[in-house]
Amino acid sequence: MTQEKHSSRPLPVPSSRISRLARFGGLASNIAGGVALNGARQMAQGKRPNMSDLVLTPANAAKLADRLAHMRGAAMKVGQLISMDAGDMLPPELAEILGRLRADAHYMPASQLKTVLNANWGDDWLKRFSKFNVRPIAAASIGQVHRAQTKDGRDLAIKIQYPGVRRSIDSDVGNVASLMRLSGVLPKELDIAPMLDEARRQLHEEADYQREGHYLERFASLLADAPEFVVPSRHADFTTRDVLAMSYVEGVPVESLHDAPQGTRDRVMTHLIELLFRELFEFRLMQTDPNFANYRYDPDTGRILLLDFGATREFAPEISEGFSRLMRAGLEGDREAVRAAIMGIGFFDETAKPRHQNTMIDMFEMSMEPLRRPGVFDFSQNDLAMRMRDAGMELGADRDFWHIPPMDTLFMQRKFGGVYLLASRLGARVDLGRIIERHL
């Protein structure tokens, strides 16, 4: 993580469709050239080369990660999603390389930043500030964040979208999907059209900072009764579709708490897991991006800062009710009820083979172990994550089963997995049964 942060540097974002397409084409040619060379070497050695082995190499994964990090925008965002959703199906070294895309991105040079702000605020925008830090305090796939003080005394965190992001979403998603097809990671039989359509829709929503500002205010209202959380306030006079101005709130990265006292770690994760169930069952509104960078912690107040509501999704009542039925069946150990509930929310359908259905049910029952266990569950003293990963890799290797569940289910699954991973990273101990009782 630290190395990635130090390697961030000012690089112009390629903003035109032609320049972005050219970079994809150059990457594809580079990978294809390496494949041809390595294939020829293997044939010269009397070996029969395997296309998937030739393409899925650490060198090619590094080329892909570097190019997507340079391009930013939808290309990098799709790469991040692939690294989270398909990471268990890739060799560990490849998953680790693609995982770099979830670290800090490169950032716009000052000249490009000025052009973007001129377009959103007018040429004389700097006169409204007493201080504006040109070096961002954070940089991600779609935008970067700057700290600034206005002349009327406000301390702001200003999220600025990279140029050309919105225009390039549709083409970037298609181009990344083509690269994944070329790599052999995705089987030809798998219909990924629904996932690509959803990726485009989600990215268009995330690229609308006025929409994100709306959900920022929604969560601030919903959590008014939860003093353990802080949601920044939106400043409408500086907010546009490409710029989101929020109050600046101090905090340290939540993953830095791995050395904090046990009680602090336990309390933070108890609050975050409680929030997850409130989002699902009470709010029916969930911030679905599990990136650790979306949570920070204020050591002085003990409060948790919630950031980045671009990936917020609203759920229909039947989605929450379906997960409620599934969890109740899991807690009761009713395997047939679990099967019916899993089918109801779309993890598999009637066409799934019995062995695949049983594997999915076994995986779900594994995931319920922490909830069924009386008292606190110690996330640091269990092998559940490894067992789930092994089962997922075994299922993913059986391409007869490759199946994309409904998008609401997929995003919810990702959020649950991200929260579990954070709890494991912090070595937290949480009474999960007591939390779920309140919601079921």
GUDO-269505 format. One record per residue: x, y, z of N, C-alpha, C in turn. Coordinates in steps of 0.1 Angstrom, whole numbers, padded with zeros to 4 digits, always signed. Example, Ala and Ser with C-alpha at 12.3 -4.5 7.8 and 13.67 -1.06 7.14 Angstrom:
+0132-0057+0078+0123-0045+0078+0132-0033+0078
+0128-0022+0071+0137-0011+0071+0129+0000+0079
end
This chain:
+0008-0012+0000+0000+0000+0000+0009+0013+0000
+0019+0013+0009+0027+0024+0009+0035+0027-0004
+0040+0016-0010+0047+0017-0022+0038+0023-0033
+0026+0019-0033+0017+0024-0044+0015+0039-0041
+0014+0043-0029+0011+0057-0026+0023+0066-0031
+0035+0061-0028+0047+0068-0032+0049+0069-0047
+0044+0059-0054+0045+0058-0069+0035+0067-0076
+0025+0072-0069+0016+0081-0075+0023+0094-0080
+0019+0098-0092+0026+0110-0097+0017+0117-0107
+0020+0130-0110+0011+0137-0119+0012+0132-0133
+0001+0127-0138+0001+0122-0152-0012+0127-0159
-0012+0133-0170-0024+0138-0177-0033+0126-0179
-0046+0128-0177-0056+0118-0180-0060+0119-0195
-0058+0108-0202-0062+0108-0216-0077+0110-0217
-0082+0121-0223-0096+0124-0221-0105+0121-0234
-0098+0121-0246-0106+0118-0258-0108+0104-0261
-0119+0100-0267-0121+0086-0270-0110+0080-0279
-0105+0088-0288-0095+0083-0297-0082+0079-0290
-0078+0088-0281-0066+0086-0273-0067+0074-0264
-0079+0072-0258-0081+0061-0249-0082+0048-0257
-0088+0048-0269-0089+0036-0277-0075+0032-0282
-0067+0042-0285-0053+0039-0289-0045+0032-0278
-0047+0036-0266-0040+0030-0254-0045+0016-0253
-0058+0013-0254-0062-0001-0254-0056-0009-0265
-0056-0003-0277-0050-0010-0288-0036-0013-0286
-0028-0004-0281-0014-0006-0278-0012-0017-0268
-0020-0017-0258-0019-0027-0247-0022-0041-0253
-0033-0042-0261-0036-0055-0267-0025-0060-0276
-0019-0051-0284-0008-0055-0293+0004-0059-0285
+0007-0052-0274+0018-0056-0265+0016-0069-0259
+0004-0072-0254+0002-0085-0248+0002-0096-0259
-0004-0093-0271-0004-0103-0281+0010-0106-0286
+0019-0096-0287+0033-0099-0291+0040-0107-0281
+0038-0105-0268+0044-0113-0257+0039-0128-0258
+0026-0129-0261+0020-0143-0262+0027-0150-0274
+0028-0144-0285+0034-0150-0297+0048-0154-0294
+0056-0145-0287+0070-0148-0284+0071-0160-0275
+0063-0160-0264+0064-0171-0254+0059-0184-0260
+0049-0183-0268+0044-0195-0275+0054-0201-0284
+0061-0193-0291+0072-0198-0300+0083-0205-0292
+0086-0199-0281+0097-0204-0272+0093-0218-0267
+0080-0219-0263+0075-0232-0258+0075-0243-0269
+0071-0239-0281+0071-0248-0292+0085-0253-0295
+0094-0244-0295+0108-0247-0298+0114-0257-0288
+0108-0257-0275+0112-0266-0265+0104-0279-0265
+0096-0281-0276+0088-0293-0277+0075-0293-0269
+0071-0282-0263+0059-0281-0255+0047-0276-0263
+0035-0280-0259+0023-0275-0265+0018-0264-0257
+0019-0252-0262+0015-0240-0254+0000-0239-0251
-0004-0235-0239-0018-0233-0236-0020-0218-0236
-0030-0214-0244-0033-0199-0246-0035-0192-0232
-0043-0198-0223-0046-0191-0211-0033-0189-0203
-0024-0199-0203-0012-0198-0195-0003-0187-0201
-0004-0186-0215+0005-0176-0221+0000-0162-0218
-0013-0160-0217-0018-0147-0215-0018-0143-0200
-0022-0152-0192-0024-0149-0177-0010-0150-0170
-0001-0141-0173+0012-0141-0167+0013-0128-0158
+0022-0129-0148+0024-0117-0140+0028-0105-0148
+0036-0107-0159+0041-0096-0167+0029-0089-0174
+0020-0097-0179+0008-0091-0186-0002-0085-0176
-0003-0091-0165-0012-0085-0154-0006-0071-0150
+0007-0070-0149+0014-0058-0145+0012-0047-0156
+0013-0051-0169+0010-0042-0180-0004-0037-0179
-0013-0046-0177-0027-0042-0177-0030-0033-0165
-0025-0036-0153-0027-0027-0142-0021-0013-0144
-0009-0013-0149-0002+0000-0151-0010+0009-0161
-0014+0002-0172-0021+0010-0183-0035+0015-0177
-0042+0007-0170-0055+0011-0165-0053+0022-0154
-0042+0021-0146-0040+0032-0136-0036+0045-0143
-0030+0044-0154-0026+0057-0162-0039+0063-0168
-0048+0054-0173-0060+0059-0180-0070+0064-0170
-0071+0058-0158-0081+0062-0148-0095+0061-0154
-0105+0067-0148-0118+0067-0154-0124+0053-0153
-0134+0050-0162-0141+0038-0162-0132+0026-0164
-0121+0027-0172-0112+0016-0174-0106+0011-0161
-0101+0021-0153-0095+0017-0140-0106+0011-0131
-0118+0017-0131-0129+0013-0122-0133-0002-0125
-0134-0005-0138-0137-0019-0142-0126-0028-0137
-0114-0024-0139-0103-0032-0134-0103-0035-0119
-0107-0024-0111-0109-0026-0097-0120-0037-0094
-0131-0035-0101-0142-0045-0099-0138-0059-0102
-0131-0061-0113-0126-0074-0117-0117-0080-0106
-0108-0071-0101-0098-0076-0091-0106-0080-0078
-0117-0074-0075-0125-0078-0063-0134-0090-0066
-0141-0090-0078-0151-0100-0081-0144-0113-0086
-0133-0112-0093-0127-0124-0099-0114-0128-0093
-0110-0121-0082-0097-0123-0076-0095-0137-0071
-0106-0143-0066-0104-0157-0061-0103-0167-0072
-0106-0163-0085-0104-0173-0096-0091-0171-0103
-0083-0162-0099-0070-0159-0105-0059-0165-0096
-0047-0168-0102-0036-0172-0094-0033-0160-0084
-0028-0163-0072-0026-0153-0062-0017-0141-0067
-0006-0144-0075+0003-0134-0079-0004-0124-0089
-0013-0130-0097-0021-0121-0106-0031-0113-0098
-0038-0119-0089-0048-0111-0081-0041-0100-0073
-0029-0103-0068-0022-0092-0061-0018-0080-0070
-0014-0083-0082-0010-0073-0092-0022-0064-0095
-0033-0071-0099-0046-0063-0102-0051-0056-0090
-0048-0061-0078-0052-0055-0065-0046-0041-0063
-0035-0039-0070-0028-0025-0070-0038-0014-0074
-0047-0018-0083-0056-0008-0088-0065-0002-0077
-0066-0009-0066-0074-0003-0055-0066+0006-0046
-0053+0008-0049-0045+0018-0041-0046+0031-0048
-0039+0041-0043-0040+0055-0048-0036+0055-0063
-0044+0063-0071-0041+0064-0085-0031+0076-0087
-0027+0077-0100-0020+0089-0103-0030+0101-0103
-0024+0113-0104-0033+0124-0103-0030+0134-0115
-0040+0143-0117-0039+0153-0128-0028+0163-0125
-0020+0167-0135-0011+0178-0133-0018+0191-0131
-0012+0201-0125-0018+0213-0122-0025+0220-0134
-0019+0219-0145-0025+0226-0157-0039+0219-0161
-0039+0206-0160-0052+0199-0164-0062+0202-0153
-0058+0202-0140-0067+0205-0129-0073+0219-0131
-0065+0229-0134-0070+0242-0136-0080+0243-0148
-0078+0236-0158-0087+0235-0169-0101+0230-0165
-0101+0219-0157-0113+0213-0152-0121+0223-0143
-0114+0229-0134-0121+0239-0125-0125+0251-0132
-0118+0256-0142-0123+0267-0150-0136+0264-0156
-0137+0252-0161-0149+0248-0168-0161+0247-0159
-0158+0244-0146-0169+0242-0136-0172+0254-0128
-0162+0262-0125-0164+0274-0116-0161+0287-0122
-0157+0287-0135-0153+0300-0141-0138+0303-0139
-0133+0312-0147-0119+0315-0147-0114+0322-0134
-0123+0328-0127-0118+0335-0115-0121+0328-0102
-0122+0315-0103-0126+0307-0091-0116+0308-0079
-0103+0310-0082-0093+0310-0072-0095+0322-0062
-0102+0332-0067-0104+0344-0058-0113+0341-0046
-0120+0329-0047-0130+0326-0036-0123+0318-0025
-0110+0315-0027-0103+0307-0017-0091+0314-0011
-0089+0312+0002-0077+0317+0008-0065+0307+0006
-0069+0294+0004-0059+0284+0002-0065+0273-0006
-0057+0268-0016-0062+0256-0024-0050+0248-0026
-0049+0236-0020-0038+0227-0022-0039+0220-0036
-0029+0223-0044-0029+0217-0058-0026+0202-0057
-0018+0197-0048-0015+0183-0046-0027+0177-0039
-0033+0167-0045-0045+0161-0039-0042+0153-0027
-0052+0152-0018-0050+0144-0006-0054+0129-0008
-0061+0127-0020-0064+0113-0024-0067+0113-0039
-0064+0102-0045-0067+0101-0060-0072+0087-0062
-0083+0086-0070-0089+0073-0072-0092+0071-0087
-0101+0062-0090-0103+0059-0104-0110+0070-0112
-0120+0076-0106-0129+0085-0113-0125+0100-0110
-0119+0102-0099-0116+0116-0095-0106+0117-0084
-0102+0129-0080-0092+0131-0070-0098+0142-0060
-0092+0142-0048-0098+0151-0037-0087+0161-0033
-0091+0173-0032-0082+0184-0027-0088+0191-0015
-0079+0195-0006-0083+0203+0005-0081+0218+0002
-0091+0225+0007-0091+0240+0004-0098+0247+0015
-0094+0260+0017-0101+0269+0026-0107+0281+0019
-0120+0283+0021-0126+0294+0014-0123+0307+0021
-0125+0319+0015-0123+0331+0021-0134+0334+0032
-0145+0327+0032-0155+0329+0042-0153+0319+0054
-0141+0312+0054-0137+0304+0066-0141+0289+0065
-0146+0284+0054-0149+0270+0054-0137+0261+0050
-0136+0250+0057-0125+0240+0054-0131+0229+0046
-0127+0227+0033-0135+0218+0024-0126+0207+0019
-0132+0196+0016-0126+0185+0008-0134+0185-0005
-0126+0188-0016-0133+0190-0029-0129+0178-0039
-0139+0171-0043-0137+0159-0051-0139+0164-0066
-0129+0162-0074-0129+0167-0088-0128+0155-0098
-0137+0155-0107-0137+0143-0116-0127+0146-0127
-0121+0135-0132-0111+0136-0143-0118+0139-0156
-0112+0147-0164-0119+0150-0177-0121+0138-0186
-0133+0139-0193-0136+0128-0202-0141+0115-0196
-0142+0114-0183-0147+0102-0177-0161+0098-0182
-0170+0107-0182-0184+0104-0185-0185+0100-0200
-0178+0107-0209-0178+0104-0223-0172+0090-0226
-0163+0086-0218-0155+0074-0221-0161+0061-0215
-0171+0062-0207-0176+0051-0199-0180+0039-0208
-0189+0042-0217-0194+0031-0226-0183+0023-0233
-0174+0031-0239-0163+0025-0247-0153+0018-0238
-0150+0024-0227-0140+0018-0217-0145+0005-0213
-0157+0004-0209-0163-0009-0204-0162-0020-0215
-0166-0016-0227-0165-0026-0237-0151-0030-0240
-0141-0021-0240-0127-0024-0243-0121-0033-0232
-0124-0030-0219-0119-0038-0209-0124-0052-0210
-0137-0053-0213-0144-0066-0214-0137-0074-0226
-0134-0067-0236-0127-0074-0248-0113-0079-0243
-0106-0071-0235-0093-0076-0230-0095-0088-0222
-0105-0088-0213-0107-0100-0205-0111-0112-0213
-0119-0110-0224-0122-0122-0232-0109-0127-0239
-0100-0118-0244-0088-0121-0250-0079-0129-0240
-0080-0126-0227-0071-0132-0217-0075-0146-0214
-0088-0150-0217-0092-0163-0214-0097-0164-0200
-0097-0153-0192-0102-0154-0178-0117-0157-0178
-0125-0152-0188-0139-0154-0189-0142-0164-0200
-0150-0174-0197-0153-0184-0207-0162-0178-0218
-0161-0183-0230-0169-0178-0241-0184-0180-0239
-0187-0191-0231-0202-0194-0229-0208-0184-0219
-0201-0177-0211-0207-0169-0201-0212-0156-0207
-0225-0153-0205-0231-0141-0210-0229-0130-0200
-0219-0121-0203-0216-0110-0194-0223-0097-0198
-0231-0098-0208-0238-0086-0212-0246-0079-0201
-0253-0086-0192-0260-0080-0181-0250-0073-0172
-0239-0079-0169-0229-0073-0160-0223-0060-0167
-0220-0061-0180-0215-0049-0186-0225-0038-0186
-0238-0041-0189-0248-0031-0189-0249-0024-0175
-0248-0033-0165-0249-0028-0151-0237-0019-0148
-0225-0024-0152-0213-0016-0150-0214-0002-0156
-0219-0001-0168-0221+0012-0175-0231+0020-0167
-0242+0014-0163-0252+0022-0155-0246+0027-0142
-0239+0018-0135-0233+0022-0122-0223+0033-0124
-0215+0032-0134-0204+0042-0136-0210+0055-0140
-0220+0055-0148-0227+0068-0151-0232+0075-0139
-0238+0066-0130-0243+0072-0117-0232+0077-0109
-0221+0070-0108-0209+0074-0099-0203+0087-0105
-0204+0089-0118-0198+0100-0124-0207+0113-0123
-0218+0111-0116-0227+0123-0114-0226+0127-0100
-0218+0137-0097-0215+0141-0083-0226+0148-0077
-0236+0153-0084-0248+0159-0078-0256+0148-0072
-0257+0136-0079-0264+0125-0074-0257+0120-0061
-0244+0119-0061-0236+0115-0049-0239+0125-0038
-0240+0138-0041-0243+0147-0030-0256+0145-0024
-0266+0141-0032-0279+0138-0027-0279+0126-0017
-0271+0116-0021-0270+0104-0011-0262+0107+0001
-0252+0116-0001-0245+0121+0011-0254+0127+0021
-0263+0135+0017-0273+0141+0026-0283+0131+0031
-0287+0121+0022-0296+0111+0027-0290+0103+0039
-0278+0099+0037-0271+0091+0048-0269+0100+0060
-0266+0112+0059-0265+0121+0070-0278+0122+0078
-0289+0122+0071-0302+0122+0077-0305+0109+0084
-0303+0098+0077-0306+0085+0082-0297+0081+0095
-0285+0087+0095-0276+0084+0107-0276+0095+0117
-0286+0104+0117-0287+0114+0127-0288+0109+0141
-0293+0096+0142-0294+0090+0155-0282+0081+0159
-0271+0082+0151-0260+0074+0153-0247+0083+0155
-0245+0087+0167-0234+0097+0169-0220+0090+0167
-0219+0077+0166-0207+0071+0163-0202+0073+0149
-0210+0078+0140-0206+0081+0126-0206+0096+0123
-0197+0099+0114-0197+0113+0108-0198+0112+0093
-0208+0119+0088-0210+0121+0073-0207+0135+0070
-0197+0138+0061-0195+0152+0057-0207+0159+0052
-0208+0172+0054-0219+0180+0048-0215+0185+0034
-0225+0185+0026-0223+0190+0012-0224+0205+0011
-0216+0211+0003-0216+0226+0001-0220+0228-0013
-0233+0232-0014-0240+0233-0028-0234+0243-0037
-0228+0254-0031-0224+0265-0040-0211+0261-0047
-0204+0251-0043-0192+0246-0051-0195+0233-0058
-0207+0227-0057-0209+0214-0062-0216+0215-0076
-0210+0207-0085-0216+0206-0099-0216+0191-0102
-0220+0188-0114-0220+0174-0118-0206+0168-0118
-0195+0176-0119-0182+0171-0120-0173+0175-0107
-0179+0182-0098-0172+0186-0086-0182+0185-0074
-0177+0178-0063-0184+0177-0051-0177+0183-0040
-0182+0193-0034-0176+0200-0022-0182+0196-0009
-0174+0191+0000-0178+0186+0013-0170+0193+0024
-0175+0192+0036-0168+0197+0047-0156+0187+0050
-0144+0193+0053-0133+0184+0055-0133+0179+0070
-0131+0166+0071-0132+0160+0085-0119+0152+0087
-0112+0154+0098-0099+0147+0101-0102+0133+0103
-0092+0124+0100-0094+0110+0103-0082+0103+0097
-0079+0091+0103-0068+0082+0098-0075+0070+0091
-0067+0064+0082-0073+0052+0075-0077+0041+0085
-0089+0036+0082-0095+0026+0092-0086+0014+0093
-0079+0010+0082-0070-0002+0083-0058+0000+0092
-0055+0013+0095-0044+0016+0104-0047+0012+0118
-0059+0009+0121-0063+0005+0135-0058-0009+0138
-0051-0016+0129-0047-0030+0132-0038-0030+0145
-0032-0019+0148-0024-0019+0160-0030-0012+0172
-0043-0008+0170-0050-0001+0181-0054-0011+0192
-0058-0007+0204-0063-0016+0214-0074-0024+0209
-0075-0037+0214-0085-0046+0210-0099-0040+0211
-0102-0033+0222-0115-0027+0224-0119-0017+0213
-0109-0010+0209-0112+0000+0198-0115-0007+0185
-0108-0017+0182-0110-0025+0169-0124-0032+0170
-0127-0037+0182-0140-0044+0183-0152-0034+0182
-0150-0023+0188-0161-0013+0187-0163-0008+0173
-0152-0004+0166-0154+0001+0152-0161-0009+0143
-0156-0022+0144-0162-0032+0135-0177-0035+0140
-0180-0035+0152-0194-0037+0157-0203-0026+0150
-0198-0013+0151-0206-0003+0145-0207-0005+0130
-0197-0008+0123-0197-0010+0108-0206-0022+0104
-0206-0032+0112-0214-0044+0108-0229-0041+0112
-0231-0034+0123-0245-0029+0126-0250-0020+0114
-0241-0011+0109-0245-0002+0098-0249-0011+0086
-0241-0021+0083-0244-0029+0071-0258-0035+0072
-0262-0040+0084-0275-0046+0085-0286-0036+0085
-0283-0024+0090-0293-0013+0090-0295-0009+0075
-0284-0008+0067-0286-0005+0053-0295-0015+0046
-0293-0028+0049-0300-0038+0042-0315-0039+0046
-0317-0039+0059-0330-0043+0064-0339-0030+0068
-0332-0019+0072-0339-0008+0077-0340+0003+0066
-0328+0007+0061-0328+0018+0051-0332+0014+0037
-0329+0001+0034-0330-0004+0020-0322+0005+0011
-0311+0009+0016-0302+0019+0009-0288+0015+0013
-0279+0012+0004-0266+0007+0007-0255+0014-0001
-0245+0018+0006-0232+0022-0001-0225+0009-0004
-0225+0005-0017-0220-0009-0020-0206-0010-0023
-0198+0001-0022-0183+0000-0025-0176-0004-0013
-0170-0016-0012-0163-0020+0001-0149-0015+0002
-0144-0006-0006-0131-0001-0005-0128+0004+0009
-0117+0000+0015-0114+0004+0029-0112+0019+0030
-0108+0025+0018-0106+0040+0018-0118+0048+0021
-0130+0041+0020-0143+0048+0023-0146+0050+0037
-0137+0044+0046-0139+0046+0060-0126+0052+0066
-0128+0062+0075-0117+0067+0083-0121+0068+0097
-0111+0071+0106-0114+0070+0120-0107+0082+0127
-0115+0089+0136-0110+0100+0143-0106+0096+0157
-0092+0095+0159-0088+0090+0173-0092+0099+0184
-0094+0112+0182-0098+0121+0192-0112+0119+0197
-0121+0116+0188-0135+0115+0192-0140+0100+0192
-0132+0091+0185-0136+0077+0184-0147+0075+0174
-0150+0085+0165-0161+0084+0156-0155+0079+0142
-0164+0073+0134-0161+0067+0121-0166+0077+0110
-0157+0080+0101-0160+0089+0090-0164+0081+0078
-0176+0083+0072-0181+0076+0061-0179+0085+0048
-0173+0079+0038-0170+0087+0026-0175+0080+0014
-0176+0087+0003-0179+0082-0011-0192+0074-0012
-0202+0082-0016-0215+0076-0017-0219+0075-0032
-0210+0074-0041-0212+0073-0055-0218+0060-0059
-0215+0049-0052-0220+0036-0055-0232+0032-0047
-0239+0042-0042-0251+0039-0034-0262+0033-0042
-0269+0023-0037-0280+0016-0044-0292+0015-0035
-0304+0017-0040-0316+0015-0033-0321+0001-0036
-0327-0006-0026-0332-0019-0028-0347-0020-0026
-0353-0028-0035-0368-0030-0034-0370-0038-0021
-0382-0037-0015-0385-0044-0003-0383-0059-0005
-0386-0065-0017-0385-0079-0019-0370-0084-0018
-0361-0075-0021-0347-0079-0020-0343-0081-0005
-0347-0071+0003-0344-0072+0018-0351-0084+0024
-0364-0086+0020-0371-0097+0025-0365-0110+0021
-0360-0111+0009-0354-0123+0004-0341-0127+0012
-0333-0117+0015-0321-0119+0024-0325-0122+0038
-0336-0117+0043-0341-0120+0056-0345-0134+0057
-0352-0139+0047-0356-0153+0046-0344-0162+0046
-0334-0158+0038-0322-0167+0036-0315-0167+0050
-0313-0156+0057-0306-0156+0069-0313-0164+0080
-0326-0162+0081-0334-0170+0090-0333-0185+0088
-0334-0189+0075-0332-0203+0072-0318-0208+0076
-0308-0200+0074-0294-0204+0077-0293-0205+0092
-0298-0196+0100-0297-0196+0114-0304-0209+0120
-0315-0213+0113-0323-0224+0118-0317-0237+0113
-0308-0237+0104-0302-0249+0098-0311-0256+0089
-0320-0250+0083-0330-0256+0074-0325-0256+0060
-0319-0266+0056-0311-0267+0043-0321-0265+0031
-0333-0271+0031-0342-0269+0020-0347-0255+0019
-0350-0249+0031-0354-0235+0031-0343-0226+0026
-0330-0229+0029-0319-0222+0023-0318-0223+0008
-0320-0235+0003-0320-0238-0011-0331-0229-0018
-0343-0229-0012-0354-0221-0018-0351-0206-0018
-0345-0201-0007-0342-0187-0005-0331-0183-0015
-0320-0191-0016-0309-0188-0025-0315-0187-0040
-0324-0197-0043-0330-0196-0056-0338-0184-0058
-0345-0180-0047-0353-0168-0048-0346-0155-0051
-0333-0154-0046-0326-0142-0048-0316-0143-0060
-0316-0155-0066-0310-0156-0079-0296-0161-0080
-0290-0167-0068-0277-0172-0069-0276-0184-0078
-0287-0192-0079-0288-0202-0090-0302-0204-0093
-0305-0211-0104-0319-0213-0107-0322-0228-0109
-0333-0232-0115-0337-0246-0116-0328-0254-0125
-0321-0247-0134-0312-0254-0143-0298-0258-0137
-0295-0252-0126-0282-0255-0119-0282-0270-0115
-0271-0276-0118-0269-0291-0114-0269-0292-0099
-0274-0304-0095-0275-0306-0080-0262-0304-0073
-0251-0308-0079-0238-0307-0072-0234-0292-0070
-0238-0284-0080-0235-0270-0079-0244-0263-0069
-0257-0267-0069-0266-0262-0058-0260-0265-0044
-0256-0278-0043-0251-0282-0029-0239-0275-0025
-0230-0272-0035-0218-0265-0032-0221-0250-0028
-0230-0244-0035-0235-0231-0031-0241-0230-0017
-0249-0240-0014-0255-0241-0001-0245-0244+0010
-0235-0252+0007-0224-0255+0017-0216-0242+0019
-0214-0234+0009-0207-0221+0011-0215-0211+0019
-0228-0211+0017-0236-0202+0025-0236-0206+0039
-0237-0219+0042-0237-0224+0055-0224-0221+0062
-0213-0222+0055-0200-0217+0060-0201-0203+0065
-0207-0194+0056-0207-0180+0059-0216-0177+0071
-0225-0186+0074-0234-0184+0086-0228-0188+0099
-0216-0195+0099-0210-0200+0111-0208-0188+0121
-0203-0177+0117-0201-0166+0127-0214-0161+0133
-0225-0162+0126-0238-0157+0131-0244-0167+0140
-0241-0180+0138-0247-0190+0146-0240-0193+0159
-0227-0188+0160-0219-0191+0171-0223-0182+0183
-0225-0187+0195-0229-0179+0206-0217-0170+0211
-0220-0158+0215-0210-0149+0220-0202-0143+0209
-0190-0138+0212-0182-0130+0202-0176-0140+0192
-0175-0135+0180-0167-0142+0169-0154-0135+0167
-0143-0142+0168-0130-0137+0167-0126-0138+0152
-0126-0127+0145-0122-0127+0131-0108-0131+0128
-0099-0130+0138-0085-0133+0136-0082-0147+0139
-0091-0154+0145-0087-0168+0149-0097-0178+0143
-0097-0178+0129-0106-0187+0122-0101-0189+0108
-0104-0200+0102-0100-0203+0088-0111-0201+0078
-0122-0195+0083-0134-0194+0074-0131-0187+0061
-0123-0176+0061-0120-0169+0048-0113-0178+0039
-0103-0186+0044-0096-0195+0035-0105-0206+0029
-0114-0212+0038-0123-0222+0034-0133-0217+0023
-0138-0205+0025-0147-0199+0016-0139-0196+0002
-0127-0192+0003-0119-0189-0009-0117-0202-0017
-0113-0213-0010-0110-0225-0016-0123-0231-0023
-0135-0230-0016-0147-0234-0022-0151-0226-0034
-0149-0212-0033-0152-0204-0044-0143-0207-0056
-0130-0209-0054-0121-0212-0065-0125-0226-0072
-0129-0235-0063-0133-0248-0069-0145-0247-0077
-0155-0239-0073-0167-0237-0080-0164-0229-0093
-0155-0218-0092-0152-0210-0103-0144-0218-0114
-0137-0228-0110-0129-0236-0119-0138-0245-0128
-0150-0248-0123-0160-0256-0130-0168-0246-0139
-0164-0245-0151-0170-0235-0160-0184-0238-0164
-0189-0251-0161-0203-0254-0163-0212-0246-0155
-0207-0241-0144-0215-0234-0134-0214-0218-0135
-0205-0213-0143-0203-0199-0143-0217-0192-0146
-0221-0184-0136-0234-0178-0136-0233-0164-0130
-0240-0155-0136-0240-0141-0130-0253-0139-0123
-0253-0137-0110-0266-0135-0103-0271-0121-0105
-0283-0118-0101-0288-0104-0103-0279-0094-0097
-0279-0082-0103-0269-0072-0099-0270-0068-0084
-0283-0066-0080-0285-0062-0066-0278-0072-0056
-0280-0085-0060-0274-0096-0052-0259-0096-0052
-0253-0093-0064-0239-0093-0066-0233-0081-0058
-0239-0069-0059-0233-0058-0051-0234-0060-0036
-0245-0066-0032-0247-0069-0018-0236-0079-0013
-0234-0089-0021-0224-0099-0018-0210-0093-0016
-0207-0084-0026-0194-0077-0025-0193-0069-0012
-0203-0062-0008-0203-0054+0004-0201-0062+0016
-0208-0073+0017-0206-0083+0028-0192-0088+0029
-0187-0092+0017-0173-0097+0016-0163-0086+0021
-0165-0074+0016-0156-0063+0020-0155-0060+0035
-0167-0060+0041-0168-0058+0056-0161-0070+0063
-0164-0082+0059-0157-0094+0065-0142-0092+0064
-0137-0088+0052-0123-0087+0050-0117-0077+0059
-0124-0065+0061-0119-0055+0070-0119-0060+0085
-0129-0067+0089-0129-0072+0102-0118-0082+0105
-0115-0090+0094-0103-0099+0096-0090-0092+0096
-0089-0081+0088-0077-0073+0088-0074-0067+0101
-0085-0063+0108-0084-0056+0121-0083-0066+0133
-0086-0079+0130-0086-0089+0141-0096-0086+0151
-0108-0081+0146-0119-0077+0156-0126-0089+0161
-0133-0087+0173-0141-0097+0180-0155-0090+0181
-0165-0097+0175-0178-0090+0174-0189-0101+0178
-0199-0097+0186-0210-0106+0188-0220-0104+0177
-0218-0112+0166-0226-0111+0154-0241-0115+0157
-0242-0126+0165-0256-0131+0167-0265-0120+0174
-0259-0112+0183-0267-0102+0189-0271-0091+0179
-0263-0088+0170-0266-0078+0160-0277-0083+0151
-0276-0095+0146-0285-0100+0136-0299-0102+0143
-0299-0106+0155-0312-0108+0163-0321-0095+0162
-0314-0084+0163-0322-0071+0163-0329-0069+0149
-0324-0075+0139-0329-0072+0125-0337-0083+0119
-0337-0095+0125-0345-0106+0121-0356-0109+0131
end
